[in-house]
Structures are given as structure tokens and as C-alpha cells.
Amino acid sequence: MGTRILTISVRPVGTAAVVDLNGAIDLGNSPALRTALFHELPQASRLAVNMKGIRYIDSSGIATLIEVLKKARDIQKEFTLFGLGPAVYDVLKLTKLLGVFHIVDNEEDALRDPAP
């Protein structure tokens, strides 16, 4: 079994940070993802994670996203997922986590202020 590749790139958009992910999130690379997201979280007003390029995610990847979500709530930051493909969407649906995360269709919606 080959190592799955995950590329993580971060770009500032105003006071927010958009994290573009590409590839697969699994046990091998979810610690790197956790480190990257935890690093960005305190510095940005909100963290918007672009999942469009993710073709595979396993339970460790989901656990990482939940950890980041909890951390975001602790420090009162917005944490949004957008651009979910079928692979990610189906896993979140199966694990009954679709309602746990703030999920939107696109970057524009991810960066828009939530309705009060």
C-alpha cells in the first residue's frame, strides 16, 4: 500500500485563512493536517477548509477535523468546511457528523459572516 499524499496550502483572505487540501487524509498524514490547522486557527478570524481536492478521508482524518472544530469553539473562531466531494460527504453522512460541522458549498459562502 503506497503512502497517500496530502498537500496543504494556506492563503489569507482578509482576516480569514483558506486552507486548500488536495489528495487523501489518512492515519499517515492527519497529524500534519492537525498541526497545520492548529497553527492557523489562533491567527485567523476564521478558518475555511477547502475539501474539493480530497478524494479520500478515513476515521483519523475525521477525528482531526473534530479536534480542530472543538479547538475553534474553545477560542471562538469560525471553522467551516466547503467544496465537499462525494468521498468526504458520504463519510460525514455515515458518521452522522454533517450537522456537527459548518458546511457550505463554496469559498464565498465560507467567508461570509454567519447570520446572527
Steps between C-alpha positions, in 0.01 A plus 500: 500500500653829392506808713212728428599854423338805655598850399404784732521861389379800693409838357378804691175656383444816699510399867411141416720212391400263222664160516506317168534125537583256222529124498403267784480536877598188692680377809837576343442866426220613732754607769653744249154632418423541870825690553432731205142578601586550868777737389264711286202506734616759756631735231190525281153630573369188333634188338336383178614158385469423130425127471446504123825318428450228763421165345533290815472553874518239776395505864827659612438785259148546635636492857751771407224724361297449819801595714546819300127576524512466880808720519332760278198507731726531805668810360183628328613478141294406196592163348336415170534219249413561136514332160437151638515232234304174528786321681505745791126566501414131518738438791358794696148380423576143610661621821204735559731801511348708222309701761805541724714693254415829335493389136439726201526461124773745408770735621281808469245350740776376731634852539165670538404600852248262650153641551459620859 
